[in-house]
Amino acid sequence: MIGVLESLARRAGRRSLLFGLALVAGAGACGGPPTDMGPTATAARCASGTVDGPRMVFDLSADQLVGGDGVLRGGRITDRSMNVTRVVPLAPGRYRLEAWASSMTDGAGLFLRVGDADIGVMAIEPGPGLPQSAEFDVATWGDQVIRLSAVGVDKTRDVTFTSLRLTQLAGPTPDERAAHLREAVKGSNIVLVSLDTLRADHLSSYGYHRHTSPRLDALAKSGVRFANAAAASHWTAPSHATLLTGLTPGQHRVETYPDVEKLGEGVETLAEVLAEAGFETAAFVGGSFVSRNLGMAQGFDAWREEHVRAETRFAEAAYWLSNRESNSPFFLFVHTFQIHSPYDPPAHWGRIYAPDFVEDPEVDLRNIDLVDEQARELTREQLHFIEALYDGEIHYTDHEFRKLLEPLAEIEDRTLIVVTSDHGEEFLEHGRLSHSQLFGEVVRVPLILHHGALEGAAVPVVSQPVAAVDVVPTVLDLVGIAPPSGLLGSSVVPAMAGDCDPEAVAFSRSKPGGALWTSALDETGHFLEADGVRYLFRQPDDRDERRNIAGEEPKVTAAYRAGIEAWTAQELPMSEGERAEPPSVEQLKALGYLGY
């Protein structure tokens, strides 16, 4: 036990530190079943969709095959001039191509060519469709043209496909994959999008039952989706200060409410690091708690803050993209309060999920801060309407997101897109509306990374916990720039490459009303402490966090508390702290902020 603790303690800057208390009893190899609950108990679920072993690249039926002159009807090649071609992004490794095909006569076959390499002929026996296969190696990354052409056929003797399947038998190691990601993304543009107040489990790609986010889902499908991303705090200012600096709230000190401090000039922001590296920097933000007044404009060449609808926000950013004259790489930060209460999406989106609900003019359900004190008196129908409005805001924001995605589509091979949020939203899961606690509905946020080089090269879904402080070092790692000193987070590029960290824990902290909340999230548990009250929820079995087992698991609870104390001990302030001018009453009313 002491040896484990000493070993972890020597690893300064890692999130695990003293979490070895639970590791002793529960450690398991990545891919094996969990044997115990507790911090770092297992890495079994830390990454899914790895491509180091057998992986299906495609499995096509006859009507999906495309020939050299169009769709092959019934998968039939009738002469040598017609080829079956597929363009597929492949990683280095060994592959097997299987063809279920039949022929009318002896001597027919399929000649296989991959890229510039001639692989050989797969002979097709006459009779019913039988599987024929060939194996080949790929040495480089990127799109490869796989071409099958007929051999020994004429217009009266053809080959008919039933199915065509490509399997990757072995791929590069995680280290080789990580090296490729860094090389492929190095020097790319960066777009950081913060969709304020967006909880992860209300996105379709995160398992939500409503189809709220088709564009975000498509972005995630061709990129990397982090299934366990944690916000830095429960509210806007500290979370965005972390996203823009890589520092924890305890380090940057933009934490208290409503007398919030501002970022000190000595704090180095992501924009400043990138500007020094030659990036053009611009931001389009919602103001109020994401503002120049809080020091967040440090390092940006252009900074526009205004509380506008998502359609305007994304259109502004797209216009800037389309009209910039510089050839240097750029860093674009886009933030919108659209999803934040008061929920007031345009008419169509406001009723898309609750078309028949009749509103009571005496109760303003659109501003959930106004009804928080009477939240327990809400009817089931009223609560469902509030969530429907929230989902309408998400769907509307996703719809307008297309305005930014359109110009980015032209440069996706040299642009890293990062989409996340500062916190989620509560709908009485733990007695409150809005976002004033650190339960899962607030702390779990989406994190999606997209780049033209990620698809096929990175793990599509990473369930290793990732904290907000990890975003800056990850972005800088991918584009090839050293991070500022003093960051407690770390790059998760290894996890994107399939090398999950079995000790990963995502920490969060907040001071709603002056009371300190702390949170530690890993793959087996979520621990919270507030004013001496402790909560422990088993993950992922109790995803809704309904059963507090802190009293039943004293050793595990103690391990989480020790880890939080060790983490907090590293949070040395990086700024002297300076009170900022508070937002105006009008700004607070526009956002529904009435105090926590």
Secondary structure, DSSP 4 states (H G I P E B T S, - for coil): -HHHHHHHHHSTT-S-TTTHHHHHHH---TTSPP-S-STT---TTSEES--SS-EEEEEEEGGG-EETTEE-GGGEE-STT-EEEEEEEE-SEEEEEEEEEEESSTT-EEEEEETTEEEEEEE--BEEEEEEEEEEEE-S-EEEEEEEEEES-BTTB-EEEEEEEEEEEE---HHHHHHHHHHHHTT-EEEEEEETT--GGGSGGGT-SS---HHHHHHHHTSEEETTEE-SSSSHHHHHHHHHHS--HHHH----SSS-EE--TTSPPHHHHHHHTT-EEEEEE-BTTBSGGGTTTTT-SEEEE----HHHHHHHHHHHHHH----S-EEEEEEE-TTSSS----HHHHSSS-TTPPPPTTS-TT-TTTTGGGGGG--HHHHHHHHHHHHHHHHHHHHHTHHHHHHHHTTGGGEEEEEE-S---EESTTS-EES-S-SHHHHEE-EEEE-TTTTTTS-SEE-S-EEGGGHHHHHHHHHT-PPPTT------HHHHTT---TT--EEEEE-GGG--EEEEE-SSEEEEEETTEEEEEETTTTTT-----TTT-HHHHHHHHHHHHHHHHH---SS--EEPPPPPHHHHHHHT----
